[in-house]
Amino acid sequence: MAEHDVVIRNGTVIDGTGADARTADVAITGGVITEVGHVDGSGTHEIDADGALVTPGFVDIHTHYDGQAVWDERLQPSSWHGVTTVVMSNCGVGFAPVREEDRNRLVELMEGVEDIPGTAIHEGISWEWESLPEYLDAIERRRHDIDFAAQVPHGALRLFVMGDRGGRGDAATPEDIAEMGRLAAEAVDAGALGFTTSRTRNHRTIKGEPTPTLKAAREELVGIADALGHLGKGVLQVVSDFFDIDDEFGTVRAMAESSGRPISISLAQNAVFPDQWRELLDRLAEGNDAGLKMTGQVAPRPVGLVLGLQASMNPFLGNPAYVEIASLPLDERVAAMRGDGRRAAILAAAEGHNGVFGFDRIFELGDPPDYEPKAENSIAARAQREGRAATELAYDLVLGDDGTALLYTPFLNYVGGNLDATHEMLAHPHTVPGLGDGGAHVGTICDASFTTTLLTLWGRDRDRGKFELPYLVQQHCRDTARTVGLYDRGVLAPGYRADVNVIDFDGLRLSPPEIHHDLPAGGRRLLQKVQGYKHTIVNGVETYRDGEATGALPGALVRGAQPTPV
């Protein structure tokens, strides 16, 4: 009889601790790693990893699978990209706690903030819960391809406790704050990983209203954080514009100081304050030097919009001659746009202005996608070289592949037209990769592939400023896991959870995103496949082989922080 369930042999092991790569075997029994080195015993399932990387599974701590976890057993696209654990309910949005009369308001909030079709949410969610502990019970009943954890979303919590006052953004009373804190602590005690909130003007409901949490006072946020502090459990997550950096970061720091709980913030370079991220890094460092645990979550490539005739946005979105046909099915719209009359009308209406987007910042995405495009490859620059209008070139490009072609416009982390700022953020001792938003922005952004970009762009393909692979693996395995209190995963060592990737590193290659109509009620979403993940193992069970699902569903709800294996 075999001594182990699985033995992965002769791979180049990068164990997640930052240690150098080494040739070794990895043995798995009962869902945990039992040996790393030379394994004499045989496995019921043997995997030849000669020439391949063997890494821990990626831990993605910023996703929005709150609805998809209810209706879908596969948390794709994340699970295609080597991710074995996701953390959802970020940015203060989610579906619990909720009263029956407020369900639609939470749908409108999720649809507006995270671009998930409301029709899909209404069709896919069963609403068999009111409290957040009941929501955890509901999502735990379905098996999944990867592990997932939930948090307490401030928007839902505020609406549940304060009703219309909370939805309008009214100030919370001391009694409101105490009740929100009590419910947050109850949820964390039941297995939620922590508490999340949003303080950015970019987040609005589908009706254009600000999030309920936008103007929540410092006293409210500190009060809720204190409830977790008294419990001695849970992490905190904040997304903010930091327009008033002293006041906003002061609130973040006050939450951490008062509660003693770890806190993370979303960190990116924006065009309004292009150097603000450096000041935020300095303040994170000061907080950690003072004994606080403060972390910045960093996107490893630009946060950018995917544009196309099937996507939520395209370069002609507000063009009156395009609006006349915008609701037609794709094939009919493409046929109309190829007609000389419609083409002339749309281009004439676009003459003299760039519409919603500037063509000097829009690029053809390409195959494989180019996520660090050069200025000379913008549509504006290409059109100038070709002696024609940028609108005309953009028109031809969006009609490519029978109207399924996609363009790309980076809007965060790309002020200088390159990713040098991102390199500095990724190299900082108090940041981790994140912000992939898996499960969200399904018609505009497809960043759940950040894990693959981290390896390919920063570990292999970039001309300058590459990182060593052990650092990158440590960052998106052990370090992300520890940021949210999951100390049982992210490392290949005896006793740790057996979440493993076997990767053909040289063959690792992203495909362009594609629109699929596979959400409930026929809703659309962007999905992005990848080549090079030879085997993905979750809880000791192979879930994907060469990009195809094996049918196994060993993933489960992670309830609360997990200790380091003894």
ABEGO torsion letter per residue (X at the ends): XBABABBBBGBBBBAGAGBBBBBBBBBBBGGBBABBEBBABBBABBBBABGBBBBBBBBBABBBAAAAAAABABBOAAAAAGBABBBBGBGGBEAOBBBAAAAAAAAAAAAAAAGBBAAAAAAABAGABABAAAAAAAAAABBBABBBBBBBBAAAAAAAAAEAAAAAGBBBBAAAAAAAAAAAAAAAAAGBAEBBBBABAABBBAAGBBBAAAABBAAAAAAAAAAAAAAGBEBBBBBBAGABAAAAAAAAAAAAAAAGBBBBBBBBBBAABAAAAAAAAAAAAAAAAAGBBBBBBBBABBBBBBBEAABABBAAAABAAAAAAAABBAAAAAAAAABAAAAAAAAAAABGBAEABBAAABBBAEOBBBABBBAAABAAAAAAAAGBBAAAAAAAAAABGGGABBBBBBABGAAAGBAAAAAAAAABAABBBBGAGBGBGAAABBAAAAAAAAAAAAAAABABGBBBAAAAAAAABAAAAAAAGBAABGBBBBGBBBBBBBBBAAABBBBBBBBBBABBGGBBBBBBBBBGBABBBBGGBBABBGGBBAGBBABBBBBEBBBBBX
